[in-house]
Amino acid sequence: MYFVIFKLEKDKKIRVGKLGEIDFKKGYYVYVGSAKRGLNKRVRRHMRKDKKMRWHVDYFSVEANFVDAFKVGVNECELAKLASSLMEGIKNFGCSDCKCKSHLFYSENYPEKFVNEVKLNYGKIERLDYEELRGTS
């Protein structure tokens, strides 16, 4: 399981597949997800701007800037539950295959409190190496 942090530089209306147009505020967004195999490949997909739109996060990630990615040893729905206690969820985003209300969460500033709470509640988390993900190291 993992979470990715994105930054949106300005308020923006984005069409997100079947969810339709969503008004996103300037700031940081945390997306929680799972990649049972190929975590780095999945995160690299979130970093790319040129891709076929498949998931809700694809529509968002082409408009936002990739900031950070973390590998964690806890279920994505548990992460979403923690995130929802600290940040505003984007209704129905990224959670069509579970009962969560959202898998994308908004924070005006870098979500340091969320990162720290994940460490506190679930132990070790691993920040993924940006250069390695980009394939430059």
N, C-alpha and C positions, 0 to 999 in steps of 0.2 A: 504494500500500500504506500501511497505517497501523497504529498500535497505540493502544489505549485503556487508561487506568488507572482502575480502580474501587476503592472501599473498602467492605469489609463490616464493619459496626460491631460485630458479635458473631458467635460461632459459629452456623452455621445449616445445617439440612438443607434442600436444595432439590431438587425434582423437575425433572430436565432432560430433557424429551422421552423418547425411546427409551433414553437412558442410565439412566433411573430416578433414584432418590434418591441424592444425593451429599452427603456431609458436608463443608461448607466451613468453614475456620477464619477467625476474625477476622483482618483484615489487608487487604493490598493485592493486587490481581490485575491482571495485564497480559494483555489479549486482543489477539492479532495477527490482522489480517484484510486483505482486499483489497476495493477498490471501484473497478473499472475506470472507471466513470462515476459521478458524483454522490457524491464523498467526504463532503462536508458533510451531505448528506441521510442517508447511511449512519450517520455519527456521531450526528446528531440522533436517529436511531432508537434508538441505544444509550442515549441520554440519557432518552428517553421511558419512562414507566411504563405508559402505556396503549397497548398494541399487540397485534396478533395474534401468537401464538407461532409462529415460523417456523424460527429457528436456535437452536442450543444457547445462544448468548450472550443471546438474548432472555429465556430463563428465568432466567438469572443476573442480567442487568442490571435487571430489575424489582425485585430484592431488594437490590441493591448501590447505592452512590452513585457517580455519575460524578465523576471527579477531573480527568483530563487526557486530551487526545488529541493525537497527533503524526502528521504526514504524513512518510513516508520513501520514498526511491527505491530500495528493495530488495524482492525477492520475500518474500511472507509466510512461506514455509517457511524461508528464510534467517534471518528474524527469529526464528522459532520455535526454530530450532537454537541461535541465540545465547541466547535466553531460557532454553532448557533447560539450558544450561551454567551459568546463574547462579541459577535459581529452580526450585522444584518444579512440575512440570507436573501438570495435572488430566487423568488418563488418558482418551484418546479424545475430549476436548472440542474441538469446533469443527474437527475435521480429517477429517471423513468423506469428503472429496473429494481427499485427498492421503495420503501415507505417513507424515506426521508423527505423533508420539505424542500431541501436544496443541497447541492454539493458545491455551490459557489457563494462566497461570502464577501461582503464589502467592509473595508476599513478606511477611514479618511487618511490615516498614517500607516507607515510600515507596521504590519501586525506582530510586533515583537511579543506582546502579551500572549498571543495565541501560540507562537513558537515556544515560549517559556512554559506555558501550561501543558503543551504536548510533552515536553521534556519531563516536567514535574509528574504528570499523570501516567505516562507510558514509558518512562525511562529513556534509553538511548534513541536518538534520532540522528540520521546521517545527512548532512548537507551534500548534495550531489555537486561534483566539480563541473563548473560551467565550461571551462576550456575542454575538458574531456568530453562533455556532452556535445560540444560544437565540433569535436573531432580535430582539434588543433593541438592536442598534446599527445 
